[in-house]
């Protein structure tokens, strides 16, 4: 029998490793939403007596039997300083499927958020929360150099991680090209861009739109920028001022979705 090429073996090993990967979610809100999410594969639930009481009927309804823990010796491998509120849930990462399926335009003009090397889980969690509020179809990031699904991200997302598609794909540029082929207009954010976000939002009210935000400091990579159909800026009220990436995403999502509701 012919031996598989090394690259095929490595790819299969990586896939199996990813399948074995688990995440510890923590905090009452994140744990409650994960327990109520039928898409979530749940493995182990650890609660203090107080947290079990506060979660009420959510726990028995989930079908899980919690391990009741002493709050002074909480037996979960969390980072120091994590505010777990006596609740932690070990889960498998969510699988939202393929970008092409999630992004199908269908009725209306969807908005998708793409993140270029945004690695801070708190920023990504906040962006997921804004994406859910403003009805974005998905948040998309590259598999490398992005924030993976973690407890810190889930806690910042305040439940949005369970409902808002968060896809991590092999190559962001290839993803942008697929979206363009599907009829999306891609706009990138740049404080020096000649066009304002407000003007672009009015022009794109009936058009499937992908907005791309880069990491604070470096901004968008060269290929990412080259694939944008337009670059836009958020105008500050004064001569100085800028927003961090999660705030810029919230402003961008509001500006783009408001004309769609008119």
Secondary structure, DSSP 8 states (H G I E B T S, - for coil): -----HHHHHHHHHHHHHHH-EEEEESHHHHHHHHT-TT--EEEEEE-HHHHHHHTHHHHHHT---EE--GGG--S---TT---TTEEEEEE------HHHHT---SS--EEEEEES---HHHHHHHHHHHHHTT-SEEEEESSSS--S-HHHHHHHTTGGGTS-EEEES-HHHHHHHHHHTT-EEEEE-TT-SEEHHHHHHHTTTS-EEEEEEBTTTBS-HHHHHT-SEEEE---SSSS----HHHHHHHHHHHHHHHHH-
